[in-house]
Amino acid sequence: MLMSHANRPARLHYMANNFRVLTSGDHVVCAVSGEKIPLDNLRYWSVARQEAYASAEISTQAALSA
């Protein structure tokens, strides 16, 4: 049986310059907006909070509200 990871959220460990996939999937969910972010497009996250963000603006908003 071929396992497909399409339309499944991945679980990641966020590091300073990269992330490690803990559970396979094709996207993560933005911690603020709830938007699905394809792993290929993931650019913004918080190492301290272990959260992904859909854009630079959302990332900044999250950092300022912490």
PDB file of N, H, CA, C and O in Angstrom:
ATOM      1  N   MET A   1       0.844  -1.176   0.000  1.00  0.00           N
ATOM      2  CA  MET A   1       0.000   0.000   0.000  1.00  0.00           C
ATOM      3  C   MET A   1       0.893   1.244   0.000  1.00  0.00           C
ATOM      4  O   MET A   1       1.824   1.347   0.798  1.00  0.00           O
ATOM      5  N   LEU A   2       0.610   2.156  -0.874  1.00  0.00           N
ATOM      6  H   LEU A   2      -0.147   2.072  -1.523  1.00  0.00           H
ATOM      7  CA  LEU A   2       1.355   3.407  -0.983  1.00  0.00           C
ATOM      8  C   LEU A   2       0.762   4.428  -0.016  1.00  0.00           C
ATOM      9  O   LEU A   2      -0.434   4.714  -0.052  1.00  0.00           O
ATOM     10  N   MET A   3       1.613   4.970   0.843  1.00  0.00           N
ATOM     11  H   MET A   3       2.585   4.738   0.872  1.00  0.00           H
ATOM     12  CA  MET A   3       1.147   5.957   1.820  1.00  0.00           C
ATOM     13  C   MET A   3       1.263   7.356   1.221  1.00  0.00           C
ATOM     14  O   MET A   3       2.326   7.750   0.740  1.00  0.00           O
ATOM     15  N   SER A   4       0.185   8.085   1.254  1.00  0.00           N
ATOM     16  H   SER A   4      -0.679   7.765   1.645  1.00  0.00           H
ATOM     17  CA  SER A   4       0.186   9.446   0.731  1.00  0.00           C
ATOM     18  C   SER A   4       0.136  10.433   1.893  1.00  0.00           C
ATOM     19  O   SER A   4      -0.610  10.243   2.853  1.00  0.00           O
ATOM     20  N   HIS A   5       0.935  11.479   1.791  1.00  0.00           N
ATOM     21  H   HIS A   5       1.541  11.633   1.011  1.00  0.00           H
ATOM     22  CA  HIS A   5       0.941  12.510   2.820  1.00  0.00           C
ATOM     23  C   HIS A   5       0.248  13.773   2.325  1.00  0.00           C
ATOM     24  O   HIS A   5       0.356  14.831   2.945  1.00  0.00           O
ATOM     25  N   ALA A   6      -0.461  13.660   1.211  1.00  0.00           N
ATOM     26  H   ALA A   6      -0.548  12.800   0.708  1.00  0.00           H
ATOM     27  CA  ALA A   6      -1.175  14.809   0.659  1.00  0.00           C
ATOM     28  C   ALA A   6      -2.313  15.202   1.593  1.00  0.00           C
ATOM     29  O   ALA A   6      -3.046  14.356   2.107  1.00  0.00           O
ATOM     30  N   ASN A   7      -2.434  16.488   1.793  1.00  0.00           N
ATOM     31  H   ASN A   7      -1.839  17.175   1.376  1.00  0.00           H
ATOM     32  CA  ASN A   7      -3.490  17.070   2.620  1.00  0.00           C
ATOM     33  C   ASN A   7      -3.433  16.610   4.077  1.00  0.00           C
ATOM     34  O   ASN A   7      -4.457  16.548   4.757  1.00  0.00           O
ATOM     35  N   ARG A   8      -2.231  16.291   4.548  1.00  0.00           N
ATOM     36  H   ARG A   8      -1.398  16.342   3.997  1.00  0.00           H
ATOM     37  CA  ARG A   8      -2.027  15.956   5.960  1.00  0.00           C
ATOM     38  C   ARG A   8      -1.061  16.968   6.562  1.00  0.00           C
ATOM     39  O   ARG A   8      -0.043  17.291   5.950  1.00  0.00           O
ATOM     40  N   PRO A   9      -1.368  17.472   7.756  1.00  0.00           N
ATOM     41  CA  PRO A   9      -0.431  18.402   8.389  1.00  0.00           C
ATOM     42  C   PRO A   9       0.824  17.677   8.862  1.00  0.00           C
ATOM     43  O   PRO A   9       0.754  16.564   9.383  1.00  0.00           O
ATOM     44  N   ALA A  10       1.950  18.311   8.677  1.00  0.00           N
ATOM     45  H   ALA A  10       2.007  19.215   8.254  1.00  0.00           H
ATOM     46  CA  ALA A  10       3.223  17.782   9.171  1.00  0.00           C
ATOM     47  C   ALA A  10       3.436  18.292  10.592  1.00  0.00           C
ATOM     48  O   ALA A  10       2.902  19.331  10.979  1.00  0.00           O
ATOM     49  N   ARG A  11       4.212  17.558  11.350  1.00  0.00           N
ATOM     50  H   ARG A  11       4.646  16.713  11.035  1.00  0.00           H
ATOM     51  CA  ARG A  11       4.652  18.021  12.661  1.00  0.00           C
ATOM     52  C   ARG A  11       6.138  18.298  12.550  1.00  0.00           C
ATOM     53  O   ARG A  11       6.905  17.426  12.142  1.00  0.00           O
ATOM     54  N   LEU A  12       6.553  19.507  12.908  1.00  0.00           N
ATOM     55  H   LEU A  12       5.930  20.216  13.240  1.00  0.00           H
ATOM     56  CA  LEU A  12       7.934  19.930  12.714  1.00  0.00           C
ATOM     57  C   LEU A  12       8.582  20.350  14.026  1.00  0.00           C
ATOM     58  O   LEU A  12       7.906  20.739  14.978  1.00  0.00           O
ATOM     59  N   HIS A  13       9.909  20.260  14.053  1.00  0.00           N
ATOM     60  H   HIS A  13      10.458  19.943  13.279  1.00  0.00           H
ATOM     61  CA  HIS A  13      10.709  20.870  15.120  1.00  0.00           C
ATOM     62  C   HIS A  13      11.434  22.031  14.468  1.00  0.00           C
ATOM     63  O   HIS A  13      12.260  21.833  13.577  1.00  0.00           O
ATOM     64  N   TYR A  14      11.125  23.252  14.914  1.00  0.00           N
ATOM     65  H   TYR A  14      10.454  23.413  15.638  1.00  0.00           H
ATOM     66  CA  TYR A  14      11.698  24.457  14.315  1.00  0.00           C
ATOM     67  C   TYR A  14      13.033  24.779  14.975  1.00  0.00           C
ATOM     68  O   TYR A  14      13.141  24.814  16.201  1.00  0.00           O
ATOM     69  N   MET A  15      14.044  25.011  14.148  1.00  0.00           N
ATOM     70  H   MET A  15      13.956  24.982  13.152  1.00  0.00           H
ATOM     71  CA  MET A  15      15.375  25.388  14.615  1.00  0.00           C
ATOM     72  C   MET A  15      15.709  26.761  14.037  1.00  0.00           C
ATOM     73  O   MET A  15      14.927  27.313  13.263  1.00  0.00           O
ATOM     74  N   ALA A  16      16.858  27.311  14.403  1.00  0.00           N
ATOM     75  H   ALA A  16      17.493  26.862  15.031  1.00  0.00           H
ATOM     76  CA  ALA A  16      17.214  28.681  14.015  1.00  0.00           C
ATOM     77  C   ALA A  16      17.221  28.906  12.507  1.00  0.00           C
ATOM     78  O   ALA A  16      16.731  29.937  12.044  1.00  0.00           O
ATOM     79  N   ASN A  17      17.754  27.987  11.742  1.00  0.00           N
ATOM     80  H   ASN A  17      18.151  27.150  12.118  1.00  0.00           H
ATOM     81  CA  ASN A  17      17.862  28.192  10.295  1.00  0.00           C
ATOM     82  C   ASN A  17      17.170  27.125   9.469  1.00  0.00           C
ATOM     83  O   ASN A  17      17.291  27.115   8.244  1.00  0.00           O
ATOM     84  N   ASN A  18      16.454  26.236  10.116  1.00  0.00           N
ATOM     85  H   ASN A  18      16.356  26.245  11.111  1.00  0.00           H
ATOM     86  CA  ASN A  18      15.863  25.109   9.415  1.00  0.00           C
ATOM     87  C   ASN A  18      14.791  24.499  10.303  1.00  0.00           C
ATOM     88  O   ASN A  18      14.546  24.967  11.415  1.00  0.00           O
ATOM     89  N   PHE A  19      14.166  23.462   9.803  1.00  0.00           N
ATOM     90  H   PHE A  19      14.365  23.082   8.900  1.00  0.00           H
ATOM     91  CA  PHE A  19      13.234  22.695  10.618  1.00  0.00           C
ATOM     92  C   PHE A  19      13.419  21.217  10.304  1.00  0.00           C
ATOM     93  O   PHE A  19      13.893  20.844   9.232  1.00  0.00           O
ATOM     94  N   ARG A  20      13.034  20.389  11.264  1.00  0.00           N
ATOM     95  H   ARG A  20      12.649  20.693  12.136  1.00  0.00           H
ATOM     96  CA  ARG A  20      13.121  18.943  11.087  1.00  0.00           C
ATOM     97  C   ARG A  20      11.704  18.381  11.087  1.00  0.00           C
ATOM     98  O   ARG A  20      10.889  18.741  11.937  1.00  0.00           O
ATOM     99  N   VAL A  21      11.413  17.503  10.138  1.00  0.00           N
ATOM    100  H   VAL A  21      12.076  17.211   9.448  1.00  0.00           H
ATOM    101  CA  VAL A  21      10.093  16.887  10.041  1.00  0.00           C
ATOM    102  C   VAL A  21      10.018  15.745  11.051  1.00  0.00           C
ATOM    103  O   VAL A  21      10.804  14.799  10.991  1.00  0.00           O
ATOM    104  N   LEU A  22       9.070  15.842  11.976  1.00  0.00           N
ATOM    105  H   LEU A  22       8.432  16.611  12.025  1.00  0.00           H
ATOM    106  CA  LEU A  22       8.852  14.798  12.969  1.00  0.00           C
ATOM    107  C   LEU A  22       7.775  13.824  12.514  1.00  0.00           C
ATOM    108  O   LEU A  22       7.875  12.618  12.738  1.00  0.00           O
ATOM    109  N   THR A  23       6.739  14.369  11.868  1.00  0.00           N
ATOM    110  H   THR A  23       6.659  15.349  11.686  1.00  0.00           H
ATOM    111  CA  THR A  23       5.661  13.560  11.303  1.00  0.00           C
ATOM    112  C   THR A  23       5.410  14.058   9.888  1.00  0.00           C
ATOM    113  O   THR A  23       5.177  15.248   9.675  1.00  0.00           O
ATOM    114  N   SER A  24       5.456  13.155   8.930  1.00  0.00           N
ATOM    115  H   SER A  24       5.645  12.188   9.103  1.00  0.00           H
ATOM    116  CA  SER A  24       5.310  13.531   7.520  1.00  0.00           C
ATOM    117  C   SER A  24       3.947  14.145   7.227  1.00  0.00           C
ATOM    118  O   SER A  24       2.931  13.758   7.805  1.00  0.00           O
ATOM    119  N   GLY A  25       3.953  15.097   6.330  1.00  0.00           N
ATOM    120  H   GLY A  25       4.778  15.411   5.860  1.00  0.00           H
ATOM    121  CA  GLY A  25       2.751  15.758   5.854  1.00  0.00           C
ATOM    122  C   GLY A  25       3.149  16.731   4.769  1.00  0.00           C
ATOM    123  O   GLY A  25       4.332  16.858   4.451  1.00  0.00           O
ATOM    124  N   ASP A  26       2.174  17.421   4.195  1.00  0.00           N
ATOM    125  H   ASP A  26       1.213  17.317   4.454  1.00  0.00           H
ATOM    126  CA  ASP A  26       2.494  18.344   3.104  1.00  0.00           C
ATOM    127  C   ASP A  26       2.359  19.808   3.491  1.00  0.00           C
ATOM    128  O   ASP A  26       2.659  20.687   2.683  1.00  0.00           O
ATOM    129  N   HIS A  27       1.909  20.092   4.724  1.00  0.00           N
ATOM    130  H   HIS A  27       1.665  19.378   5.381  1.00  0.00           H
ATOM    131  CA  HIS A  27       1.735  21.478   5.145  1.00  0.00           C
ATOM    132  C   HIS A  27       1.776  21.584   6.671  1.00  0.00           C
ATOM    133  O   HIS A  27       1.725  20.582   7.384  1.00  0.00           O
ATOM    134  N   VAL A  28       1.870  22.826   7.147  1.00  0.00           N
ATOM    135  H   VAL A  28       1.912  23.640   6.568  1.00  0.00           H
ATOM    136  CA  VAL A  28       1.646  23.161   8.549  1.00  0.00           C
ATOM    137  C   VAL A  28       0.576  24.242   8.578  1.00  0.00           C
ATOM    138  O   VAL A  28       0.223  24.799   7.539  1.00  0.00           O
ATOM    139  N   VAL A  29       0.068  24.534   9.751  1.00  0.00           N
ATOM    140  H   VAL A  29       0.355  24.081  10.595  1.00  0.00           H
ATOM    141  CA  VAL A  29      -0.992  25.527   9.887  1.00  0.00           C
ATOM    142  C   VAL A  29      -0.440  26.748  10.614  1.00  0.00           C
ATOM    143  O   VAL A  29       0.217  26.624  11.648  1.00  0.00           O
ATOM    144  N   CYS A  30      -0.710  27.915  10.068  1.00  0.00           N
ATOM    145  H   CYS A  30      -1.243  28.016   9.228  1.00  0.00           H
ATOM    146  CA  CYS A  30      -0.272  29.169  10.682  1.00  0.00           C
ATOM    147  C   CYS A  30      -0.889  29.295  12.077  1.00  0.00           C
ATOM    148  O   CYS A  30      -2.096  29.120  12.247  1.00  0.00           O
ATOM    149  N   ALA A  31      -0.055  29.600  13.067  1.00  0.00           N
ATOM    150  H   ALA A  31       0.925  29.742  12.928  1.00  0.00           H
ATOM    151  CA  ALA A  31      -0.506  29.703  14.454  1.00  0.00           C
ATOM    152  C   ALA A  31      -1.451  30.879  14.685  1.00  0.00           C
ATOM    153  O   ALA A  31      -2.219  30.867  15.647  1.00  0.00           O
ATOM    154  N   VAL A  32      -1.408  31.884  13.830  1.00  0.00           N
ATOM    155  H   VAL A  32      -0.784  31.893  13.049  1.00  0.00           H
ATOM    156  CA  VAL A  32      -2.243  33.073  14.008  1.00  0.00           C
ATOM    157  C   VAL A  32      -3.477  33.035  13.109  1.00  0.00           C
ATOM    158  O   VAL A  32      -4.598  33.207  13.587  1.00  0.00           O
ATOM    159  N   SER A  33      -3.277  32.812  11.817  1.00  0.00           N
ATOM    160  H   SER A  33      -2.367  32.672  11.428  1.00  0.00           H
ATOM    161  CA  SER A  33      -4.385  32.910  10.857  1.00  0.00           C
ATOM    162  C   SER A  33      -5.104  31.588  10.599  1.00  0.00           C
ATOM    163  O   SER A  33      -6.240  31.585  10.124  1.00  0.00           O
ATOM    164  N   GLY A  34      -4.454  30.466  10.907  1.00  0.00           N
ATOM    165  H   GLY A  34      -3.532  30.468  11.292  1.00  0.00           H
ATOM    166  CA  GLY A  34      -5.048  29.163  10.617  1.00  0.00           C
ATOM    167  C   GLY A  34      -4.873  28.724   9.174  1.00  0.00           C
ATOM    168  O   GLY A  34      -5.363  27.666   8.779  1.00  0.00           O
ATOM    169  N   GLU A  35      -4.173  29.537   8.383  1.00  0.00           N
ATOM    170  H   GLU A  35      -3.776  30.397   8.704  1.00  0.00           H
ATOM    171  CA  GLU A  35      -3.937  29.238   6.964  1.00  0.00           C
ATOM    172  C   GLU A  35      -2.998  28.041   6.814  1.00  0.00           C
ATOM    173  O   GLU A  35      -2.029  27.905   7.561  1.00  0.00           O
ATOM    174  N   LYS A  36      -3.296  27.176   5.840  1.00  0.00           N
ATOM    175  H   LYS A  36      -4.083  27.287   5.234  1.00  0.00           H
ATOM    176  CA  LYS A  36      -2.393  26.069   5.515  1.00  0.00           C
ATOM    177  C   LYS A  36      -1.171  26.618   4.780  1.00  0.00           C
ATOM    178  O   LYS A  36      -1.306  27.406   3.844  1.00  0.00           O
ATOM    179  N   ILE A  37       0.023  26.197   5.209  1.00  0.00           N
ATOM    180  H   ILE A  37       0.133  25.557   5.969  1.00  0.00           H
ATOM    181  CA  ILE A  37       1.272  26.639   4.585  1.00  0.00           C
ATOM    182  C   ILE A  37       1.981  25.409   4.035  1.00  0.00           C
ATOM    183  O   ILE A  37       2.448  24.578   4.815  1.00  0.00           O
ATOM    184  N   PRO A  38       2.076  25.267   2.707  1.00  0.00           N
ATOM    185  CA  PRO A  38       2.832  24.138   2.148  1.00  0.00           C
ATOM    186  C   PRO A  38       4.276  24.182   2.655  1.00  0.00           C
ATOM    187  O   PRO A  38       4.857  25.261   2.772  1.00  0.00           O
ATOM    188  N   LEU A  39       4.849  23.030   2.952  1.00  0.00           N
ATOM    189  H   LEU A  39       4.377  22.153   2.857  1.00  0.00           H
ATOM    190  CA  LEU A  39       6.210  23.000   3.494  1.00  0.00           C
ATOM    191  C   LEU A  39       7.204  23.695   2.582  1.00  0.00           C
ATOM    192  O   LEU A  39       8.151  24.317   3.064  1.00  0.00           O
ATOM    193  N   ASP A  40       7.008  23.602   1.277  1.00  0.00           N
ATOM    194  H   ASP A  40       6.238  23.097   0.886  1.00  0.00           H
ATOM    195  CA  ASP A  40       7.907  24.270   0.331  1.00  0.00           C
ATOM    196  C   ASP A  40       7.849  25.793   0.452  1.00  0.00           C
ATOM    197  O   ASP A  40       8.792  26.479   0.058  1.00  0.00           O
ATOM    198  N   ASN A  41       6.754  26.325   0.990  1.00  0.00           N
ATOM    199  H   ASN A  41       5.988  25.768   1.310  1.00  0.00           H
ATOM    200  CA  ASN A  41       6.586  27.778   1.118  1.00  0.00           C
ATOM    201  C   ASN A  41       6.813  28.290   2.536  1.00  0.00           C
ATOM    202  O   ASN A  41       6.695  29.490   2.784  1.00  0.00           O
ATOM    203  N   LEU A  42       7.136  27.404   3.461  1.00  0.00           N
ATOM    204  H   LEU A  42       7.232  26.429   3.259  1.00  0.00           H
ATOM    205  CA  LEU A  42       7.313  27.808   4.855  1.00  0.00           C
ATOM    206  C   LEU A  42       8.592  28.619   5.012  1.00  0.00           C
ATOM    207  O   LEU A  42       9.682  28.113   4.748  1.00  0.00           O
ATOM    208  N   ARG A  43       8.470  29.865   5.438  1.00  0.00           N
ATOM    209  H   ARG A  43       7.584  30.276   5.653  1.00  0.00           H
ATOM    210  CA  ARG A  43       9.617  30.763   5.590  1.00  0.00           C
ATOM    211  C   ARG A  43       9.706  31.404   6.972  1.00  0.00           C
ATOM    212  O   ARG A  43      10.773  31.872   7.370  1.00  0.00           O
ATOM    213  N   TYR A  44       8.597  31.430   7.703  1.00  0.00           N
ATOM    214  H   TYR A  44       7.730  31.050   7.380  1.00  0.00           H
ATOM    215  CA  TYR A  44       8.553  32.169   8.965  1.00  0.00           C
ATOM    216  C   TYR A  44       8.063  31.273  10.094  1.00  0.00           C
ATOM    217  O   TYR A  44       7.030  30.614   9.978  1.00  0.00           O
ATOM    218  N   TRP A  45       8.834  31.260  11.207  1.00  0.00           N
ATOM    219  H   TRP A  45       9.673  31.796  11.301  1.00  0.00           H
ATOM    220  CA  TRP A  45       8.440  30.488  12.378  1.00  0.00           C
ATOM    221  C   TRP A  45       9.136  31.046  13.605  1.00  0.00           C
ATOM    222  O   TRP A  45      10.073  31.838  13.504  1.00  0.00           O
ATOM    223  N   SER A  46       8.658  30.617  14.764  1.00  0.00           N
ATOM    224  H   SER A  46       7.897  29.974  14.846  1.00  0.00           H
ATOM    225  CA  SER A  46       9.278  30.985  16.033  1.00  0.00           C
ATOM    226  C   SER A  46       9.911  29.742  16.643  1.00  0.00           C
ATOM    227  O   SER A  46       9.232  28.746  16.890  1.00  0.00           O
ATOM    228  N   VAL A  47      11.214  29.811  16.882  1.00  0.00           N
ATOM    229  H   VAL A  47      11.765  30.621  16.680  1.00  0.00           H
ATOM    230  CA  VAL A  47      11.914  28.704  17.537  1.00  0.00           C
ATOM    231  C   VAL A  47      11.435  28.596  18.985  1.00  0.00           C
ATOM    232  O   VAL A  47      11.173  27.496  19.471  1.00  0.00           O
ATOM    233  N   ALA A  48      11.321  29.721  19.668  1.00  0.00           N
ATOM    234  H   ALA A  48      11.533  30.615  19.273  1.00  0.00           H
ATOM    235  CA  ALA A  48      10.928  29.726  21.080  1.00  0.00           C
ATOM    236  C   ALA A  48       9.520  29.170  21.286  1.00  0.00           C
ATOM    237  O   ALA A  48       9.281  28.413  22.226  1.00  0.00           O
ATOM    238  N   ARG A  49       8.593  29.545  20.412  1.00  0.00           N
ATOM    239  H   ARG A  49       8.787  30.160  19.648  1.00  0.00           H
ATOM    240  CA  ARG A  49       7.203  29.103  20.547  1.00  0.00           C
ATOM    241  C   ARG A  49       6.887  27.851  19.743  1.00  0.00           C
ATOM    242  O   ARG A  49       5.832  27.244  19.927  1.00  0.00           O
ATOM    243  N   GLN A  50       7.808  27.457  18.840  1.00  0.00           N
ATOM    244  H   GLN A  50       8.665  27.950  18.690  1.00  0.00           H
ATOM    245  CA  GLN A  50       7.587  26.298  17.970  1.00  0.00           C
ATOM    246  C   GLN A  50       6.275  26.461  17.201  1.00  0.00           C
ATOM    247  O   GLN A  50       5.423  25.572  17.194  1.00  0.00           O
ATOM    248  N   GLU A  51       6.135  27.634  16.548  1.00  0.00           N
ATOM    249  H   GLU A  51       6.827  28.356  16.553  1.00  0.00           H
ATOM    250  CA  GLU A  51       4.952  27.966  15.761  1.00  0.00           C
ATOM    251  C   GLU A  51       5.354  28.407  14.367  1.00  0.00           C
ATOM    252  O   GLU A  51       6.408  29.013  14.173  1.00  0.00           O
ATOM    253  N   ALA A  52       4.505  28.097  13.400  1.00  0.00           N
ATOM    254  H   ALA A  52       3.649  27.605  13.558  1.00  0.00           H
ATOM    255  CA  ALA A  52       4.702  28.535  12.017  1.00  0.00           C
ATOM    256  C   ALA A  52       3.804  29.733  11.740  1.00  0.00           C
ATOM    257  O   ALA A  52       2.738  29.879  12.338  1.00  0.00           O
ATOM    258  N   TYR A  53       4.258  30.602  10.807  1.00  0.00           N
ATOM    259  H   TYR A  53       5.124  30.483  10.321  1.00  0.00           H
ATOM    260  CA  TYR A  53       3.493  31.783  10.421  1.00  0.00           C
ATOM    261  C   TYR A  53       3.423  31.873   8.901  1.00  0.00           C
ATOM    262  O   TYR A  53       4.375  31.515   8.207  1.00  0.00           O
ATOM    263  N   ALA A  54       2.300  32.350   8.390  1.00  0.00           N
ATOM    264  H   ALA A  54       1.527  32.641   8.954  1.00  0.00           H
ATOM    265  CA  ALA A  54       2.058  32.395   6.952  1.00  0.00           C
ATOM    266  C   ALA A  54       2.796  33.528   6.247  1.00  0.00           C
ATOM    267  O   ALA A  54       3.032  33.447   5.042  1.00  0.00           O
ATOM    268  N   SER A  55       3.166  34.581   6.973  1.00  0.00           N
ATOM    269  H   SER A  55       2.974  34.647   7.952  1.00  0.00           H
ATOM    270  CA  SER A  55       3.825  35.728   6.330  1.00  0.00           C
ATOM    271  C   SER A  55       4.716  36.453   7.332  1.00  0.00           C
ATOM    272  O   SER A  55       4.654  36.208   8.536  1.00  0.00           O
ATOM    273  N   ALA A  56       5.545  37.347   6.807  1.00  0.00           N
ATOM    274  H   ALA A  56       5.595  37.546   5.828  1.00  0.00           H
ATOM    275  CA  ALA A  56       6.403  38.166   7.664  1.00  0.00           C
ATOM    276  C   ALA A  56       5.558  39.071   8.558  1.00  0.00           C
ATOM    277  O   ALA A  56       5.888  39.275   9.727  1.00  0.00           O
ATOM    278  N   GLU A  57       4.481  39.608   8.016  1.00  0.00           N
ATOM    279  H   GLU A  57       4.213  39.442   7.067  1.00  0.00           H
ATOM    280  CA  GLU A  57       3.613  40.491   8.784  1.00  0.00           C
ATOM    281  C   GLU A  57       2.991  39.754   9.967  1.00  0.00           C
ATOM    282  O   GLU A  57       2.941  40.281  11.078  1.00  0.00           O
ATOM    283  N   ILE A  58       2.520  38.538   9.723  1.00  0.00           N
ATOM    284  H   ILE A  58       2.560  38.109   8.820  1.00  0.00           H
ATOM    285  CA  ILE A  58       1.910  37.745  10.796  1.00  0.00           C
ATOM    286  C   ILE A  58       2.960  37.360  11.831  1.00  0.00           C
ATOM    287  O   ILE A  58       2.682  37.368  13.030  1.00  0.00           O
ATOM    288  N   SER A  59       4.154  37.026  11.379  1.00  0.00           N
ATOM    289  H   SER A  59       4.380  37.019  10.405  1.00  0.00           H
ATOM    290  CA  SER A  59       5.252  36.692  12.288  1.00  0.00           C
ATOM    291  C   SER A  59       5.578  37.874  13.199  1.00  0.00           C
ATOM    292  O   SER A  59       5.760  37.703  14.404  1.00  0.00           O
ATOM    293  N   THR A  60       5.652  39.065  12.624  1.00  0.00           N
ATOM    294  H   THR A  60       5.504  39.204  11.644  1.00  0.00           H
ATOM    295  CA  THR A  60       5.935  40.274  13.398  1.00  0.00           C
ATOM    296  C   THR A  60       4.815  40.558  14.385  1.00  0.00           C
ATOM    297  O   THR A  60       5.069  40.903  15.539  1.00  0.00           O
ATOM    298  N   GLN A  61       3.581  40.414  13.933  1.00  0.00           N
ATOM    299  H   GLN A  61       3.374  40.133  12.995  1.00  0.00           H
ATOM    300  CA  GLN A  61       2.418  40.619  14.802  1.00  0.00           C
ATOM    301  C   GLN A  61       2.486  39.671  16.000  1.00  0.00           C
ATOM    302  O   GLN A  61       2.238  40.091  17.130  1.00  0.00           O
ATOM    303  N   ALA A  62       2.812  38.416  15.772  1.00  0.00           N
ATOM    304  H   ALA A  62       3.013  38.074  14.853  1.00  0.00           H
ATOM    305  CA  ALA A  62       2.905  37.433  16.856  1.00  0.00           C
ATOM    306  C   ALA A  62       4.032  37.786  17.820  1.00  0.00           C
ATOM    307  O   ALA A  62       3.873  37.657  19.034  1.00  0.00           O
ATOM    308  N   ALA A  63       5.163  38.228  17.291  1.00  0.00           N
ATOM    309  H   ALA A  63       5.292  38.333  16.305  1.00  0.00           H
ATOM    310  CA  ALA A  63       6.304  38.588  18.136  1.00  0.00           C
ATOM    311  C   ALA A  63       5.981  39.804  19.009  1.00  0.00           C
ATOM    312  O   ALA A  63       6.372  39.854  20.175  1.00  0.00           O
ATOM    313  N   LEU A  64       5.275  40.775  18.448  1.00  0.00           N
ATOM    314  H   LEU A  64       4.958  40.734  17.500  1.00  0.00           H
ATOM    315  CA  LEU A  64       4.941  41.984  19.198  1.00  0.00           C
ATOM    316  C   LEU A  64       3.876  41.741  20.265  1.00  0.00           C
ATOM    317  O   LEU A  64       3.836  42.447  21.273  1.00  0.00           O
ATOM    318  N   SER A  65       3.029  40.763  20.051  1.00  0.00           N
ATOM    319  H   SER A  65       3.062  40.189  19.232  1.00  0.00           H
ATOM    320  CA  SER A  65       1.957  40.492  21.015  1.00  0.00           C
ATOM    321  C   SER A  65       2.394  39.511  22.099  1.00  0.00           C
ATOM    322  O   SER A  65       1.622  39.215  23.011  1.00  0.00           O
ATOM    323  N   ALA A  66       3.607  39.011  22.009  1.00  0.00           N
ATOM    324  H   ALA A  66       4.234  39.252  21.268  1.00  0.00           H
ATOM    325  CA  ALA A  66       4.094  38.040  23.009  1.00  0.00           C
ATOM    326  C   ALA A  66       4.511  38.722  24.287  1.00  0.00           C
ATOM    327  O   ALA A  66       4.943  38.057  25.229  1.00  0.00           O
TER     328      ALA A  66
END
